[in-house]
Amino acid sequence: MTKCDVAVIGAGPYGLSIAAHLRAQGVDFRIFGRPMDTWRSNMPKGMRLKSEGFASGLYDADSSFTLADYCKEKGLPYADSGLPVPLETFTAYGLEFQRRFVPELVDTLVVSLRRAGAHYEVRLETGEVVAARRVVVAVGLSYYEYVPPLLSVLPGTHLTHSARHRTVEHFRDREVIVVGAGASALDLAALLHQAGARVEVVARTPEIRFYDPPSAFRSFIQRLRDPQTVIGHGWRLYLCANMPGLFRQMPKKFRLDRVKRLLGPGPGWFIAEEVIGKVPLHVGSTITAATVQNDGVSLQFTDRAGTERTLHAEHIIAATGYKVDLRRLTFLDADDLAHIRSVEQTPVLSSNFESSLPGLYFVGASAANTFGPLLRFACGAKFTARRVARHLGASAGRQS
């Protein structure tokens, strides 16, 4: 058994940014995970990020290597706003960030984590066991895939979550129904259409709310009335983006409501022209049943006029998002899980992201109900890395 002061589980934007800050402070840490795995494995090739370029990054201690810096080095197109970032560009940037700032990453998965007295035992899929005084859980959304109950009854041969589709070419000439109204749903619908699939979208929202394209020029008054942030426009989002510590101090009901309601499903503005008039959009629809029939699947729903309708397809893709639930973290010890104070299956966290189990921290989407919607985006890693690393570094064992 090897030992370290801090173990970081997960190597996406949050895990890598925290590790880069810990390394800069000389903290004795180890980090485990497949670098940028959610982005490399659970998002479709050809996708473009909804976040603008200035809001898409990882964060070293000196903020010396932004996405803009990477694109300049590689001669790639880049703009702070108005030029959608290709998924492949962002992924390659994240991997280069890891090579430069977190070279000690152990590219392997954690299979179990349990508290053992004054430390935590982190068991890797290689069989190695690491004893860590403190642990930061920085896993991605892949643990939290959500499929509504009415769809979850379908077998995997006829239904998959959107995160399962790195490529869509195998759907050429096949009938596919995409359920959802967000970026994942419409991005996939566009890619499926381009790949030659016969695709239709079913969504419960009364309309698809595409994000507005950025304005080329905004006057001082416009910027004052509707400030731009890394997660969108407006004063409510400005407060969420810039004051997550204050958000944490708000009443529980207020926090949970804002996380659920702010920034609902919304595809990027650039996807509209790729689906409108090309892909049937059944909005305002309420799904009533989904059944396997012959070699396909039937989806029954009531449309916004109250008419019962049925669509037939060979496959349904549930682009129905993610729902944080600590019980989905299969590597967590069951006894430890029972002692983590939670609200709606999400951890209650201190101002430094520490859970009710001393020395166990949760960041990223797992922390959104505490710190707000900022933590659902990669750009939330900046605030998180600074706060967590400062706290851990204050009482850390230093590397020799």
C-alpha positions as CSV (number, residue, x, y, z in Angstrom):
1,M,0.0,0.0,0.0
2,T,1.4,3.4,-1.0
3,K,0.4,6.6,0.7
4,C,-0.3,10.2,-0.2
5,D,-1.9,13.2,1.4
6,V,-4.6,13.9,-1.3
7,A,-6.1,11.5,-3.9
8,V,-8.1,13.0,-6.8
9,I,-10.5,10.7,-8.4
10,G,-11.3,11.8,-12.0
11,A,-9.3,13.5,-14.7
12,G,-11.7,15.8,-16.5
13,P,-11.6,19.6,-16.3
14,Y,-12.2,19.6,-12.5
15,G,-9.8,16.9,-11.5
16,L,-7.0,18.1,-13.7
17,S,-7.5,21.8,-12.7
18,I,-7.4,20.8,-9.0
19,A,-4.4,18.6,-9.5
20,A,-2.6,21.4,-11.4
21,H,-3.2,23.7,-8.4
22,L,-2.0,21.1,-5.9
23,R,1.1,20.5,-7.9
24,A,1.9,24.2,-8.0
25,Q,1.7,24.2,-4.2
26,G,3.9,21.2,-3.8
27,V,1.1,19.1,-2.2
28,D,1.7,15.4,-1.9
29,F,-1.1,14.1,-4.2
30,R,-2.0,11.4,-6.7
31,I,-4.7,11.6,-9.4
32,F,-6.4,8.6,-11.0
33,G,-8.6,8.5,-14.1
34,R,-8.7,8.5,-17.9
35,P,-7.9,12.0,-19.0
36,M,-10.9,13.9,-20.5
37,D,-12.8,10.6,-20.6
38,T,-16.3,11.9,-20.6
39,W,-15.5,14.2,-23.5
40,R,-13.6,11.5,-25.4
41,S,-16.0,8.7,-24.8
42,N,-19.5,10.0,-24.1
43,M,-19.9,12.8,-26.5
44,P,-20.5,12.4,-30.3
45,K,-17.8,13.2,-32.8
46,G,-18.5,16.3,-34.7
47,M,-20.3,18.0,-31.8
48,R,-19.5,21.6,-30.9
49,L,-19.5,23.1,-27.4
50,K,-22.4,25.3,-26.4
51,S,-20.1,27.3,-24.2
52,E,-18.2,30.2,-25.9
53,G,-14.5,30.0,-26.3
54,F,-13.7,32.3,-23.3
55,A,-15.8,30.1,-21.1
56,S,-14.3,26.8,-22.2
57,G,-11.1,26.0,-20.4
58,L,-9.0,24.2,-17.8
59,Y,-7.2,26.2,-15.1
60,D,-3.6,26.0,-13.9
61,A,-2.5,28.0,-10.9
62,D,-1.2,31.0,-13.1
63,S,-4.0,30.8,-15.7
64,S,-1.1,30.5,-18.2
65,F,-2.6,28.0,-20.7
66,T,-6.1,28.8,-21.9
67,L,-8.0,27.4,-24.8
68,A,-7.0,30.6,-26.7
69,D,-3.3,29.9,-26.0
70,Y,-3.7,26.3,-27.2
71,C,-5.4,27.3,-30.5
72,K,-2.8,30.0,-31.1
73,E,0.0,27.5,-30.7
74,K,-1.7,24.9,-33.0
75,G,-2.9,27.5,-35.6
76,L,-6.5,26.6,-35.0
77,P,-9.5,28.9,-35.4
78,Y,-10.5,30.6,-32.2
79,A,-12.7,33.5,-31.0
80,D,-13.7,34.4,-27.5
81,S,-17.3,34.3,-28.7
82,G,-19.2,33.7,-31.9
83,L,-17.1,30.7,-33.1
84,P,-18.3,27.4,-31.7
85,V,-15.5,25.2,-30.3
86,P,-15.3,21.8,-31.9
87,L,-15.4,18.9,-29.4
88,E,-12.2,17.5,-30.8
89,T,-10.3,20.8,-30.2
90,F,-11.5,21.0,-26.6
91,T,-10.5,17.4,-26.0
92,A,-7.1,17.8,-27.5
93,Y,-6.6,21.0,-25.4
94,G,-7.5,19.1,-22.2
95,L,-5.1,16.3,-23.0
96,E,-2.3,18.8,-23.7
97,F,-3.1,20.5,-20.4
98,Q,-2.8,17.2,-18.6
99,R,0.6,16.5,-20.2
100,R,2.0,19.9,-19.2
101,F,0.5,20.4,-15.8
102,V,-0.5,17.0,-14.4
103,P,2.1,14.6,-15.8
104,E,1.8,12.3,-12.8
105,L,-1.7,11.2,-13.7
106,V,-2.3,7.5,-13.3
107,D,-4.5,6.5,-16.3
108,T,-6.6,3.9,-14.5
109,L,-10.0,3.7,-12.8
110,V,-10.8,3.6,-9.1
111,V,-12.9,0.5,-8.3
112,S,-13.5,1.1,-4.6
113,L,-13.1,3.8,-2.0
114,R,-13.6,3.3,1.7
115,R,-12.8,5.0,5.0
116,A,-10.2,3.1,7.1
117,G,-9.6,5.0,10.3
118,A,-7.6,8.2,9.8
119,H,-7.3,7.7,6.0
120,Y,-9.2,6.4,2.9
121,E,-8.3,3.3,1.0
122,V,-8.4,3.9,-2.8
123,R,-8.3,0.6,-4.7
124,L,-7.4,0.8,-8.4
125,E,-8.4,-1.6,-11.2
126,T,-4.7,-2.6,-11.4
127,G,-5.0,-4.0,-7.9
128,E,-2.9,-1.3,-6.2
129,V,-4.2,0.2,-3.0
130,V,-3.4,3.8,-2.1
131,A,-3.9,5.2,1.4
132,A,-4.9,8.9,1.2
133,R,-5.6,11.3,4.1
134,R,-8.1,13.2,2.0
135,V,-9.9,12.4,-1.2
136,V,-11.5,14.6,-3.9
137,V,-14.2,13.0,-6.0
138,A,-14.1,14.8,-9.3
139,V,-15.9,12.2,-11.5
140,G,-17.7,13.3,-14.6
141,L,-21.4,13.1,-15.6
142,S,-21.1,9.6,-17.0
143,Y,-22.0,8.1,-13.6
144,Y,-25.3,10.1,-13.5
145,E,-27.0,9.2,-16.8
146,Y,-30.8,9.6,-16.4
147,V,-33.5,7.8,-18.3
148,P,-37.2,8.5,-17.4
149,P,-39.0,5.5,-16.0
150,L,-41.4,5.2,-19.0
151,L,-38.4,4.7,-21.2
152,S,-36.2,2.7,-18.9
153,V,-38.4,-0.4,-19.3
154,L,-37.1,-0.8,-22.8
155,P,-34.2,-3.2,-23.4
156,G,-30.8,-1.9,-24.3
157,T,-31.2,-3.2,-27.9
158,H,-34.0,-0.6,-28.4
159,L,-33.0,2.3,-26.1
160,T,-29.7,3.9,-25.2
161,H,-28.7,7.1,-23.4
162,S,-27.2,9.9,-25.6
163,A,-23.9,9.4,-23.7
164,R,-23.5,6.0,-25.4
165,H,-23.1,7.4,-28.9
166,R,-19.6,8.4,-29.7
167,T,-20.4,7.9,-33.4
168,V,-23.7,7.7,-35.2
169,E,-22.8,6.4,-38.7
170,H,-24.2,3.0,-37.8
171,F,-27.7,4.5,-37.8
172,R,-27.5,5.3,-41.6
173,D,-30.9,4.5,-43.2
174,R,-32.4,3.6,-39.9
175,E,-35.3,5.2,-38.1
176,V,-34.4,6.9,-34.8
177,I,-36.3,8.8,-32.2
178,V,-34.4,11.3,-30.0
179,V,-36.1,12.2,-26.8
180,G,-35.1,15.6,-25.3
181,A,-34.9,19.3,-25.9
182,G,-31.4,20.2,-24.9
183,A,-28.0,20.4,-26.5
184,S,-27.4,16.7,-26.5
185,A,-30.7,15.9,-28.1
186,L,-30.5,18.5,-30.9
187,D,-26.7,17.9,-31.5
188,L,-27.4,14.2,-31.9
189,A,-30.4,14.9,-34.2
190,A,-28.3,17.1,-36.4
191,L,-25.5,14.5,-36.6
192,L,-27.9,11.7,-37.2
193,H,-29.6,13.6,-40.1
194,Q,-26.2,14.3,-41.6
195,A,-25.3,10.6,-41.3
196,G,-28.4,9.6,-43.3
197,A,-30.7,8.4,-40.5
198,R,-34.4,9.1,-40.5
199,V,-34.6,10.9,-37.2
200,E,-37.4,12.7,-35.3
201,V,-37.3,14.5,-32.0
202,V,-39.9,14.3,-29.2
203,A,-39.7,16.9,-26.4
204,R,-42.0,17.8,-23.6
205,T,-41.0,21.5,-23.7
206,P,-43.5,23.7,-25.7
207,E,-40.6,24.9,-27.9
208,I,-36.9,24.3,-28.5
209,R,-35.2,27.2,-26.8
210,F,-32.0,27.7,-28.8
211,Y,-29.4,29.9,-27.2
212,D,-29.2,33.4,-28.8
213,P,-26.1,34.0,-30.9
214,P,-23.7,36.4,-29.3
215,S,-24.0,40.0,-30.4
216,A,-21.1,41.5,-32.4
217,F,-21.4,44.7,-30.4
218,R,-23.2,45.5,-27.1
219,S,-23.4,49.0,-25.8
220,F,-22.5,49.9,-22.2
221,I,-26.2,50.2,-21.3
222,Q,-26.9,46.7,-22.8
223,R,-24.0,45.2,-20.9
224,L,-25.2,46.9,-17.7
225,R,-28.8,45.7,-18.1
226,D,-27.8,42.2,-19.3
227,P,-24.3,41.3,-18.2
228,Q,-22.5,38.5,-19.9
229,T,-21.1,35.6,-17.8
230,V,-19.4,32.3,-18.5
231,I,-22.8,30.6,-18.2
232,G,-25.0,33.0,-20.0
233,H,-26.5,36.5,-19.8
234,G,-28.4,38.3,-17.1
235,W,-28.0,39.4,-13.5
236,R,-29.3,36.2,-12.0
237,L,-26.7,34.2,-13.9
238,Y,-24.1,36.9,-13.1
239,L,-24.6,36.3,-9.4
240,C,-24.5,32.5,-9.9
241,A,-21.4,32.7,-12.0
242,N,-19.4,35.1,-9.8
243,M,-20.7,34.4,-6.3
244,P,-21.0,30.6,-5.8
245,G,-19.9,31.0,-2.2
246,L,-22.8,33.4,-1.6
247,F,-25.2,31.0,-3.4
248,R,-24.2,28.3,-0.9
249,Q,-25.5,30.4,1.9
250,M,-28.9,30.8,0.5
251,P,-31.8,28.7,1.9
252,K,-31.9,25.1,0.7
253,K,-35.3,25.5,-1.1
254,F,-34.0,28.5,-3.0
255,R,-30.8,26.7,-4.1
256,L,-32.5,23.5,-5.2
257,D,-35.1,25.5,-7.1
258,R,-32.5,27.7,-8.9
259,V,-30.4,24.7,-9.9
260,K,-33.4,23.0,-11.4
261,R,-34.9,26.0,-13.1
262,L,-32.1,28.2,-14.3
263,L,-30.4,27.2,-17.6
264,G,-33.0,24.6,-18.6
265,P,-32.6,22.6,-21.9
266,G,-31.2,24.8,-24.6
267,P,-29.2,23.9,-27.7
268,G,-26.5,26.2,-29.1
269,W,-27.7,28.8,-31.6
270,F,-25.6,27.3,-34.4
271,I,-27.6,24.0,-34.4
272,A,-30.9,25.6,-35.3
273,E,-30.1,25.8,-39.0
274,E,-29.1,22.1,-39.0
275,V,-32.4,20.8,-37.7
276,I,-35.2,23.3,-38.3
277,G,-37.0,22.2,-41.5
278,K,-34.8,19.1,-41.7
279,V,-35.8,17.1,-38.6
280,P,-39.4,16.8,-37.4
281,L,-39.7,18.3,-33.9
282,H,-42.6,17.1,-31.8
283,V,-42.6,19.7,-29.1
284,G,-45.0,20.0,-26.2
285,S,-45.4,16.2,-26.1
286,T,-46.0,14.0,-23.1
287,I,-44.8,10.4,-23.5
288,T,-47.4,7.9,-22.3
289,A,-45.8,4.6,-23.2
290,A,-42.9,2.9,-25.0
291,T,-43.1,-0.7,-26.2
292,V,-41.2,-3.1,-28.3
293,Q,-43.1,-4.3,-31.4
294,N,-41.6,-6.7,-33.9
295,D,-38.1,-5.6,-34.6
296,G,-38.7,-2.0,-33.6
297,V,-40.1,0.2,-30.9
298,S,-43.3,2.3,-30.6
299,L,-43.4,5.5,-28.7
300,Q,-46.9,6.8,-27.6
301,F,-47.3,10.4,-26.7
302,T,-49.9,13.2,-26.4
303,D,-49.0,16.2,-28.5
304,R,-49.6,19.8,-27.4
305,A,-53.1,19.8,-29.0
306,G,-54.1,16.8,-26.8
307,T,-54.0,14.3,-29.6
308,E,-52.6,10.9,-28.9
309,R,-49.9,9.9,-31.4
310,T,-47.6,7.0,-32.0
311,L,-44.2,7.0,-33.7
312,H,-42.4,3.8,-34.8
313,A,-38.6,3.5,-35.1
314,E,-35.8,1.0,-34.8
315,H,-34.2,2.8,-31.8
316,I,-34.8,5.5,-29.2
317,I,-32.0,7.7,-27.9
318,A,-32.8,9.2,-24.5
319,A,-31.1,12.6,-24.5
320,T,-32.7,13.2,-21.1
321,G,-29.7,14.5,-19.3
322,Y,-28.1,13.6,-16.0
323,K,-29.3,13.4,-12.4
324,V,-26.7,13.5,-9.6
325,D,-27.3,10.6,-7.2
326,L,-24.5,9.5,-4.9
327,R,-25.8,5.9,-5.0
328,R,-24.7,5.8,-8.6
329,L,-21.0,6.1,-7.6
330,T,-20.5,2.4,-7.5
331,F,-16.9,2.7,-6.1
332,L,-18.2,4.3,-2.9
333,D,-18.3,2.0,0.1
334,A,-22.0,1.4,1.2
335,D,-21.3,2.1,4.9
336,D,-19.5,5.4,4.0
337,L,-22.3,6.4,1.7
338,A,-24.8,5.9,4.5
339,H,-22.9,8.4,6.6
340,I,-22.7,11.2,4.0
341,R,-25.2,13.9,4.7
342,S,-27.2,14.5,1.6
343,V,-30.2,16.4,0.1
344,E,-32.0,14.7,-2.8
345,Q,-29.1,12.2,-3.0
346,T,-26.5,15.0,-3.5
347,P,-23.9,15.8,-0.9
348,V,-24.2,18.6,1.6
349,L,-20.9,20.4,1.4
350,S,-18.8,22.9,3.4
351,S,-17.5,26.1,1.9
352,N,-14.4,24.1,1.0
353,F,-16.4,21.3,-0.7
354,E,-15.9,18.9,2.2
355,S,-18.7,16.4,2.9
356,S,-19.9,15.3,6.3
357,L,-17.3,12.6,6.1
358,P,-14.1,14.4,7.2
359,G,-11.6,14.4,4.4
360,L,-14.0,13.5,1.6
361,Y,-14.7,16.2,-1.0
362,F,-17.1,16.4,-4.0
363,V,-16.7,18.8,-6.9
364,G,-18.3,19.4,-10.3
365,A,-22.0,18.5,-10.9
366,S,-22.1,16.6,-7.6
367,A,-21.6,20.0,-5.9
368,A,-24.2,22.0,-7.9
369,N,-27.0,21.9,-5.3
370,T,-24.6,23.5,-2.9
371,F,-22.7,26.0,-5.0
372,G,-25.2,26.6,-7.9
373,P,-25.5,26.0,-11.7
374,L,-21.9,27.2,-12.3
375,L,-20.7,23.8,-11.1
376,R,-22.5,22.0,-14.0
377,F,-20.1,23.6,-16.4
378,A,-16.4,23.1,-17.1
379,C,-15.8,26.7,-16.4
380,G,-16.8,26.1,-12.7
381,A,-13.4,24.4,-12.3
382,K,-11.7,27.8,-11.9
383,F,-13.5,28.7,-8.7
384,T,-13.4,25.1,-7.5
385,A,-9.7,24.5,-8.1
386,R,-8.7,27.7,-6.3
387,R,-11.0,27.1,-3.3
388,V,-10.2,23.4,-2.9
389,A,-6.5,23.6,-3.4
390,R,-6.1,26.6,-1.1
391,H,-7.9,24.6,1.6
392,L,-6.0,21.4,1.1
393,G,-2.7,23.1,0.7
394,A,-3.1,24.9,4.0
395,S,-2.6,21.7,6.0
396,A,-1.0,19.4,3.5
397,G,2.0,17.2,3.6
398,R,4.5,18.6,1.1
399,Q,6.2,16.7,-1.6
400,S,9.9,16.2,-1.1
